[in-house]
Structures are given as C-alpha cells and as structure tokens.
Amino acid sequence: MSDSFIVRSRLGDYQVVFTDCFVREISNRVGDCFCLVDRNVMSLLAEELKPVLPQSRTLELEASEQAKTLESCIEVIRWLVDAGVRRNHTLLAIGGGVIQDVCGFVATILYRGIPWNFVPTTLLAQADSCIGSKTSINLGEFKNLVGSFYPPQRVLIDPRLLSTLPESEVKSGIGEILHYYLVDGNERAGWLRDNYGGVLGDPQLLLQDLKLSLSIKKAMIERDELDQGERRLFNYGHTFGHAIEAVTRYTVNHGQAVTVGMDLANFISREIGYLDGDTFESMSEVLRCNMPDFELPRTRLEEYLTALRRDKKNRDGQLGCILTRGPGAMELTYLSFDGLLPELIAKYFASRPGS
C-alpha cells in the first residue's frame, strides 16, 4: 500500500493519506473547518496545534464512552450552531475512535449531512476504524446501537503519533490488527507474535502492519460496505469482546477485549467441532501475547450473558457470533442461550490462568 490510496464508496469515494506531519497538512485547510479534538491530544500537541487551529471554532472533548451518547452529541451540535457552522463548512476530527464516532455521527445528521475529515491519533483508529464509513454511538447499556454509514472526505494518518501512545493503546490496536490477520488467514500474525515486545517499545515498527490491516479491510468494505454480507465476518471476536468491555465498565480496552473474544470464539468453535485441537492451540498462541489481565468469576457469568443478550446482531433469542474453522475460515453462527452456550462460556473462563 502506497502513501495514499482511495477507498471506493457508494456514499462518496474518500482519500487516505500517510504523512509525516499532519499539522502541516491541515494548516492550509482549516479555514472552513470546525474542529473536534481529543482533549488529551490537544494537551500533548499544544505547541503544534494551538497556532494552527482556530480557537473560536475548536472544541476539546473527553474521549470516553460517556461522550458517545445522544445527549453528548446534542451538546456538540448546539456548540457548533452557536459557533456559526453552516452546510458549506467541514468538521475536522482529531483523535481516536470516540472522537471519530462523535464527529462522524454529528456530521451525518447536522443539516442532513456536512463534510468531515479525520486525523486518527491512536493505533486502533489508524489501523482499523478510520475507513469503513461506520459512525456509532451508544444508547444506555447498548454499545454502538445508533449510527449510520457516512465516510469522511479525507483521512490523514501520521505514524509519528504512535510514539505518543501509552502501552495500553498500542495493545488495543494490536488486538484489531491480529483480528484482521486471522480473518484473512495472513501469516503476518506470527511475525507480530514473535516481535510483540519490540513493537510495544517502538510502535512505529507497526507501520507495515498498519498498512496491511487497512488493505485487508479496504478489500472487504469495497465489496460489502453496508455490512449486508461477508463484512459481518469482521465481527469475529467482537461480540464476545464488547460484552467484556461492558462487564468491566471499559477498564479492559477494546482491542484486548476483542483478543479475549477471539480466543473464546475459537474455544467454542473447538468444543462444537468446527476447529481441531492443534489449530486451536496455534491460534491461541498468537493471541496469548496480547491477552489482558482479566478474569470472569463464575458469580459474574450471568452479567456477562446479559451483556451478550443485548447484542444488536442477535436473532430470535439466539446469539449471532462469528466462529471459525481456522485462520481465513470464519463463519456466522447462531447459538441458543438455552443450549450449551452458557456452559461453554463458563468452561472457557474457568480454564483461563488465574481463574
């Protein structure tokens, strides 16, 4: 993948550009922009950003799940309207996935849609969420229940920003990269496992993985942008991972929750005969490097199952999840909550170290 590429979209093609200085790239483009910026990013890069961003048209936001609510988005819209935003203006999001979701969702509904651009500042956003067109916010206990498909016009990826990330954010991004590798059946997963310690110390070593992850996603979303068919396979690990985020009140980061979710999906796949033991072990070995310190006591099993029952992909009282027959061989499966599912989940978490 080169230093720029186009993502084909029925909603409007958009450009993804790799740069070694995103501030320089945006400096000549902020004249018609209203900027939504992660407060932490603004603090880290204040000397670079404050001279460039228009103070009266820049809103700093806390990048928390609490920001991804209808109430918070309404507050953002009110601020934008009071600040003078019009349909010919562009929103500029600078931050990770939370800022992306808030900005993309607001851009979708404000004046029935205004343009927006995105500078992803986390590995998770750079390697995954910055393309795909999805904007999602939460509704109460339901994660990503409200949203739309509305891509940015332009995405600027600056790998230098990876050096500003805490280790937990790098681990979160690695979880999604591993997810794309296993869905695709890509052998690069083994390299990432073997070099895990090195990339935690120098996340810019992940540039090739970042680009490869995006190339895997790009091919899929250009075939099934609106998530009607094979793109659903990207939910591998996410159904079980989102429930882990919910029961831990998001103290386990997204990518590492997905890492556990993939391992659990693999375990269930083995138990019901989709996956042989050797393949399960080889996939588990890849995932083990990125596992969080997380246990689910049996006393919290029902809370976890309740979170799974809320998943928006469920159908007729059954859990809709992606299981596997091996790397590159994912399969949408529906499992009954009244069947083996609770027992298998309990068995998996009881078998985890420390449980």
PERAGI-V757073 format. One record per residue. N is the residue number from 0. RES is the residue in one small letter. PHI is phi in whole degrees, 0 to 359 (NA if undefined). PSI is psi in degrees with one decimal (* if undefined). D_LAST is the distance of its C-alpha to the last C-alpha in Angstrom with 1 decimal. Layout:
BEGIN
<<N & RES & PHI & PSI & D_LAST> <N & RES & PHI & PSI & D_LAST>>
END
This chain:
BEGIN
<<0 & m & NA & 130.4 & 42.5> <1 & s & 282 & -170.5 & 45.3> <2 & d & 282 & -2.4 & 45.4> <3 & s & 203 & 151.8 & 46.1> <4 & f & 204 & 164.4 & 45.7> <5 & i & 251 & 133.1 & 46.5> <6 & v & 262 & 120.5 & 44.0> <7 & r & 283 & 128.8 & 46.1> <8 & s & 218 & 137.5 & 45.5> <9 & r & 292 & -15.1 & 47.4> <10 & l & 266 & -1.5 & 46.9> <11 & g & 127 & 116.4 & 48.6> <12 & d & 301 & 148.9 & 47.9> <13 & y & 220 & 155.1 & 46.4> <14 & q & 259 & 138.2 & 46.3> <15 & v & 244 & 124.5 & 43.5> <16 & v & 236 & 129.9 & 44.7> <17 & f & 269 & 135.3 & 43.2> <18 & t & 219 & 156.6 & 44.7> <19 & d & 261 & 5.4 & 44.6> <20 & c & 199 & 90.5 & 45.6> <21 & f & 293 & -28.7 & 44.8> <22 & v & 297 & -42.5 & 46.7> <23 & r & 298 & -39.8 & 49.9> <24 & e & 295 & -37.5 & 49.3> <25 & i & 272 & -14.8 & 49.0> <26 & s & 301 & -32.3 & 51.7> <27 & n & 265 & 5.5 & 54.5> <28 & r & 240 & -0.3 & 52.7> <29 & v & 273 & 0.3 & 51.7> <30 & g & 301 & -33.8 & 55.2> <31 & d & 247 & 21.8 & 54.3> <32 & c & 255 & 146.4 & 50.6> <33 & f & 248 & 126.0 & 48.6> <34 & c & 252 & 130.4 & 45.4> <35 & l & 248 & 116.3 & 41.9> <36 & v & 234 & 134.7 & 40.0> <37 & d & 302 & 126.4 & 36.5> <38 & r & 301 & -37.1 & 37.2> <39 & n & 292 & -39.2 & 35.0> <40 & v & 297 & -43.1 & 36.9> <41 & m & 299 & -39.3 & 40.1> <42 & s & 294 & -42.3 & 39.2> <43 & l & 291 & -35.6 & 38.3> <44 & l & 245 & 28.0 & 41.4> <45 & a & 304 & -42.5 & 43.9> <46 & e & 296 & -33.2 & 46.6> <47 & e & 276 & -40.5 & 46.6> <48 & l & 276 & -42.1 & 46.0> <49 & k & 300 & -36.0 & 48.1> <50 & p & 290 & -15.9 & 51.4> <51 & v & 259 & -42.5 & 50.8> <52 & l & 280 & 136.1 & 49.2> <53 & p & 290 & 118.6 & 51.7> <54 & q & 302 & -41.8 & 50.7> <55 & s & 286 & -11.5 & 52.0> <56 & r & 238 & 27.6 & 50.1> <57 & t & 235 & 125.8 & 46.7> <58 & l & 242 & 124.1 & 43.9> <59 & e & 270 & 135.8 & 40.8> <60 & l & 234 & 146.4 & 37.5> <61 & e & 281 & 124.8 & 34.1> <62 & a & 273 & 74.7 & 31.7> <63 & s & 233 & 163.0 & 29.1> <64 & e & 299 & -27.0 & 27.9> <65 & q & 294 & -22.1 & 30.2> <66 & a & 285 & -19.2 & 33.1> <67 & k & 268 & 56.3 & 32.5> <68 & t & 232 & 160.4 & 34.1> <69 & l & 300 & -39.9 & 37.5> <70 & e & 298 & -44.4 & 38.5> <71 & s & 294 & -39.5 & 37.8> <72 & c & 294 & -35.6 & 39.6> <73 & i & 296 & -39.8 & 42.6> <74 & e & 297 & -39.6 & 42.8> <75 & v & 296 & -43.5 & 42.9> <76 & i & 298 & -42.6 & 45.6> <77 & r & 298 & -41.3 & 47.6> <78 & w & 297 & -43.5 & 47.5> <79 & l & 297 & -44.5 & 48.6> <80 & v & 296 & -44.6 & 51.5> <81 & d & 297 & -31.2 & 52.6> <82 & a & 278 & -6.1 & 52.6> <83 & g & 100 & 20.0 & 54.9> <84 & v & 295 & 142.4 & 52.8> <85 & r & 228 & 173.1 & 54.8> <86 & r & 296 & -24.1 & 54.4> <87 & n & 273 & 0.3 & 55.7> <88 & h & 272 & 167.0 & 53.1> <89 & t & 237 & 137.5 & 49.9> <90 & l & 272 & 141.6 & 46.5> <91 & l & 238 & 117.6 & 44.7> <92 & a & 260 & 130.1 & 40.9> <93 & i & 232 & 108.1 & 39.5> <94 & g & 161 & -162.6 & 35.8> <95 & g & 266 & -155.4 & 32.5> <96 & g & 297 & -34.6 & 31.4> <97 & v & 295 & -48.5 & 31.7> <98 & i & 297 & -39.2 & 35.3> <99 & q & 301 & -47.9 & 36.0> <100 & d & 296 & -44.6 & 35.0> <101 & v & 297 & -49.1 & 36.9> <102 & c & 295 & -46.1 & 40.0> <103 & g & 298 & -41.2 & 40.0> <104 & f & 293 & -44.9 & 39.7> <105 & v & 298 & -43.6 & 42.4> <106 & a & 298 & -32.3 & 44.6> <107 & t & 295 & -41.9 & 44.3> <108 & i & 260 & -19.1 & 45.6> <109 & l & 287 & 124.2 & 47.9> <110 & y & 52 & 33.1 & 51.5> <111 & r & 61 & 22.1 & 50.1> <112 & g & 120 & 117.9 & 48.7> <113 & i & 233 & 157.7 & 49.5> <114 & p & 294 & 153.3 & 48.6> <115 & w & 213 & 152.1 & 45.7> <116 & n & 238 & 161.7 & 44.5> <117 & f & 220 & 131.4 & 41.1> <118 & v & 246 & 99.1 & 40.1> <119 & p & 285 & 133.1 & 36.4> <120 & t & 246 & -2.4 & 35.0> <121 & t & 247 & 158.4 & 31.3> <122 & l & 298 & -38.7 & 30.1> <123 & l & 301 & -44.0 & 28.5> <124 & a & 286 & -38.1 & 31.9> <125 & q & 291 & -38.1 & 33.9> <126 & a & 267 & -6.6 & 32.1> <127 & d & 217 & -74.9 & 31.4> <128 & s & 287 & -16.3 & 32.5> <129 & c & 295 & -21.1 & 36.0> <130 & i & 241 & 156.6 & 37.3> <131 & g & 124 & -15.3 & 37.0> <132 & s & 80 & -9.0 & 38.9> <133 & k & 283 & 136.5 & 36.2> <134 & t & 235 & 132.8 & 36.2> <135 & s & 216 & 137.8 & 33.6> <136 & i & 230 & 164.5 & 32.9> <137 & n & 268 & 156.6 & 30.6> <138 & l & 228 & 103.3 & 31.8> <139 & g & 60 & -126.3 & 29.9> <140 & e & 278 & -4.0 & 26.3> <141 & f & 266 & 117.0 & 27.5> <142 & k & 278 & 133.3 & 26.8> <143 & n & 55 & 37.4 & 29.9> <144 & l & 280 & -31.7 & 31.7> <145 & v & 248 & 133.1 & 35.2> <146 & g & 174 & -166.7 & 36.8> <147 & s & 201 & 179.2 & 39.2> <148 & f & 252 & 115.9 & 40.2> <149 & y & 202 & 92.0 & 42.3> <150 & p & 286 & 155.5 & 42.2> <151 & p & 289 & 165.0 & 43.5> <152 & q & 279 & -26.6 & 46.8> <153 & r & 206 & 138.3 & 45.6> <154 & v & 239 & 129.6 & 42.4> <155 & l & 248 & 118.6 & 42.6> <156 & i & 251 & 118.8 & 39.9> <157 & d & 246 & 100.4 & 40.2> <158 & p & 299 & -20.1 & 37.7> <159 & r & 303 & -30.5 & 38.7> <160 & l & 296 & -21.6 & 36.6> <161 & l & 297 & -27.2 & 33.4> <162 & s & 288 & -12.7 & 34.1> <163 & t & 269 & -5.1 & 33.8> <164 & l & 276 & 143.0 & 30.2> <165 & p & 292 & 158.7 & 27.3> <166 & e & 303 & -36.8 & 24.6> <167 & s & 298 & -34.8 & 22.3> <168 & e & 289 & -34.4 & 25.1> <169 & v & 293 & -43.4 & 25.7> <170 & k & 298 & -36.9 & 22.1> <171 & s & 297 & -45.1 & 22.6> <172 & g & 295 & -38.8 & 25.8> <173 & i & 299 & -36.2 & 24.4> <174 & g & 303 & -43.2 & 21.9> <175 & e & 288 & -37.0 & 25.0> <176 & i & 298 & -46.5 & 27.0> <177 & l & 301 & -37.6 & 24.5> <178 & h & 300 & -45.3 & 24.5> <179 & y & 294 & -38.8 & 28.3> <180 & y & 297 & -42.2 & 28.4> <181 & l & 288 & -38.0 & 26.2> <182 & v & 298 & -39.2 & 28.2> <183 & d & 277 & -17.8 & 31.4> <184 & g & 74 & 29.7 & 30.4> <185 & n & 274 & 130.2 & 31.4> <186 & e & 288 & -8.4 & 30.9> <187 & r & 299 & -19.4 & 30.8> <188 & a & 304 & -37.1 & 27.0> <189 & g & 294 & -38.4 & 27.1> <190 & w & 298 & -43.0 & 29.2> <191 & l & 295 & -39.5 & 26.9> <192 & r & 299 & -46.6 & 23.9> <193 & d & 288 & -23.7 & 26.2> <194 & n & 247 & 19.8 & 27.7> <195 & y & 303 & -48.5 & 24.7> <196 & g & 298 & -38.8 & 25.2> <197 & g & 295 & -42.3 & 28.9> <198 & v & 286 & -24.8 & 28.8> <199 & l & 294 & -34.8 & 26.5> <200 & g & 281 & -26.5 & 29.3> <201 & d & 216 & 80.7 & 32.1> <202 & p & 297 & -15.1 & 31.1> <203 & q & 293 & -14.4 & 34.7> <204 & l & 295 & -13.5 & 34.0> <205 & l & 274 & 5.7 & 32.3> <206 & l & 303 & -44.2 & 35.7> <207 & q & 297 & -38.5 & 36.1> <208 & d & 292 & -38.8 & 32.6> <209 & l & 302 & -48.8 & 33.5> <210 & k & 292 & -38.5 & 36.7> <211 & l & 292 & -40.1 & 35.3> <212 & s & 301 & -46.1 & 32.6> <213 & l & 295 & -35.9 & 35.5> <214 & s & 293 & -36.9 & 37.7> <215 & i & 296 & -45.4 & 35.2> <216 & k & 292 & -41.3 & 34.8> <217 & k & 303 & -45.5 & 38.6> <218 & a & 299 & -39.1 & 39.5> <219 & m & 287 & -47.1 & 37.3> <220 & i & 290 & -24.1 & 38.4> <221 & e & 285 & -19.3 & 42.0> <222 & r & 270 & -33.6 & 41.7> <223 & d & 215 & 67.2 & 39.8> <224 & e & 297 & -38.4 & 39.9> <225 & l & 268 & 16.3 & 39.4> <226 & d & 63 & 39.2 & 36.3> <227 & q & 263 & -13.5 & 38.1> <228 & g & 216 & -110.9 & 37.0> <229 & e & 290 & -19.8 & 35.3> <230 & r & 299 & -22.1 & 34.0> <231 & r & 300 & -22.1 & 31.5> <232 & l & 297 & -21.8 & 29.7> <233 & f & 291 & -7.3 & 28.7> <234 & n & 283 & -0.8 & 26.3> <235 & y & 308 & 123.1 & 24.0> <236 & g & 83 & -19.8 & 20.5> <237 & h & 280 & -37.8 & 22.0> <238 & t & 302 & -50.7 & 21.6> <239 & f & 287 & -31.9 & 17.8> <240 & g & 290 & -41.9 & 17.9> <241 & h & 300 & -37.1 & 20.3> <242 & a & 293 & -34.7 & 18.1> <243 & i & 295 & -43.1 & 15.3> <244 & e & 303 & -42.2 & 18.2> <245 & a & 294 & -47.6 & 19.3> <246 & v & 287 & -21.0 & 16.3> <247 & t & 262 & 7.2 & 15.8> <248 & r & 53 & 39.1 & 19.6> <249 & y & 67 & 20.7 & 20.0> <250 & t & 284 & -22.9 & 18.2> <251 & v & 268 & 124.5 & 16.6> <252 & n & 292 & 162.7 & 19.8> <253 & h & 302 & -51.8 & 21.2> <254 & g & 295 & -35.4 & 21.2> <255 & q & 283 & -30.2 & 17.6> <256 & a & 297 & -39.9 & 16.6> <257 & v & 294 & -34.5 & 18.9> <258 & t & 300 & -47.0 & 17.3> <259 & v & 296 & -40.4 & 14.0> <260 & g & 299 & -38.1 & 16.4> <261 & m & 294 & -42.8 & 18.3> <262 & d & 296 & -39.8 & 15.5> <263 & l & 295 & -42.8 & 14.5> <264 & a & 300 & -40.4 & 18.3> <265 & n & 295 & -41.7 & 18.7> <266 & f & 300 & -47.5 & 16.0> <267 & i & 297 & -39.7 & 18.0> <268 & s & 300 & -41.2 & 21.1> <269 & r & 293 & -42.8 & 20.3> <270 & e & 294 & -29.8 & 19.4> <271 & i & 261 & 5.5 & 22.7> <272 & g & 94 & 8.2 & 24.8> <273 & y & 284 & -29.4 & 25.5> <274 & l & 228 & 134.2 & 24.0> <275 & d & 279 & 161.9 & 24.3> <276 & g & 298 & -41.0 & 21.5> <277 & d & 295 & -42.1 & 23.3> <278 & t & 294 & -39.5 & 23.7> <279 & f & 302 & -45.4 & 20.1> <280 & e & 296 & -40.6 & 19.1> <281 & s & 292 & -36.8 & 21.9> <282 & m & 289 & -39.1 & 20.9> <283 & s & 295 & -35.8 & 17.2> <284 & e & 297 & -38.9 & 18.7> <285 & v & 296 & -43.1 & 20.7> <286 & l & 285 & -27.2 & 18.0> <287 & r & 302 & -32.2 & 15.6> <288 & c & 298 & -26.4 & 18.1> <289 & n & 250 & 14.6 & 17.8> <290 & m & 289 & 137.1 & 14.1> <291 & p & 278 & 166.6 & 13.3> <292 & d & 279 & 90.6 & 10.7> <293 & f & 218 & 134.1 & 9.0> <294 & e & 231 & 149.9 & 6.0> <295 & l & 239 & 98.7 & 7.4> <296 & p & 299 & 150.9 & 7.0> <297 & r & 301 & -26.7 & 9.2> <298 & t & 292 & -16.6 & 11.9> <299 & r & 253 & 7.7 & 12.4> <300 & l & 299 & -41.6 & 12.6> <301 & e & 294 & -35.7 & 16.4> <302 & e & 298 & -40.1 & 16.8> <303 & y & 294 & -43.2 & 15.4> <304 & l & 296 & -36.3 & 17.8> <305 & t & 298 & -41.7 & 20.5> <306 & a & 297 & -40.1 & 20.3> <307 & l & 295 & -37.1 & 20.6> <308 & r & 295 & -21.6 & 23.6> <309 & r & 276 & -7.2 & 25.3> <310 & d & 299 & 134.2 & 25.4> <311 & k & 289 & -11.2 & 29.1> <312 & k & 269 & -1.2 & 29.1> <313 & n & 292 & 157.9 & 28.4> <314 & r & 212 & 127.7 & 31.2> <315 & d & 53 & 42.6 & 32.3> <316 & g & 75 & 10.5 & 29.0> <317 & q & 247 & 147.7 & 27.2> <318 & l & 282 & 123.8 & 24.7> <319 & g & 268 & 114.0 & 26.5> <320 & c & 218 & 164.2 & 24.3> <321 & i & 259 & 118.3 & 25.0> <322 & l & 255 & -179.7 & 23.7> <323 & t & 219 & 148.4 & 24.8> <324 & r & 250 & 11.4 & 26.8> <325 & g & 137 & 168.6 & 26.4> <326 & p & 306 & 130.1 & 27.3> <327 & g & 81 & 5.2 & 30.3> <328 & a & 227 & 72.3 & 29.9> <329 & m & 266 & 154.8 & 28.2> <330 & e & 212 & 127.8 & 29.0> <331 & l & 289 & 126.7 & 29.0> <332 & t & 225 & 144.4 & 27.5> <333 & y & 249 & 127.3 & 27.4> <334 & l & 240 & 134.4 & 24.7> <335 & s & 283 & 135.3 & 25.3> <336 & f & 291 & -18.5 & 22.9> <337 & d & 269 & -0.7 & 24.4> <338 & g & 260 & -135.8 & 23.5> <339 & l & 282 & -15.4 & 20.5> <340 & l & 307 & -53.3 & 18.9> <341 & p & 301 & -38.8 & 16.7> <342 & e & 294 & -40.6 & 15.5> <343 & l & 291 & -39.0 & 14.9> <344 & i & 296 & -44.1 & 12.9> <345 & a & 298 & -41.6 & 10.7> <346 & k & 297 & -42.0 & 10.5> <347 & y & 298 & -51.7 & 9.8> <348 & f & 290 & -29.1 & 6.8> <349 & a & 292 & -25.3 & 5.4> <350 & s & 272 & -9.8 & 6.7> <351 & r & 288 & 144.1 & 5.6> <352 & p & 306 & 134.0 & 5.6> <353 & g & 90 & -9.8 & 3.8> <354 & s & 278 & * & 0.0>>
END
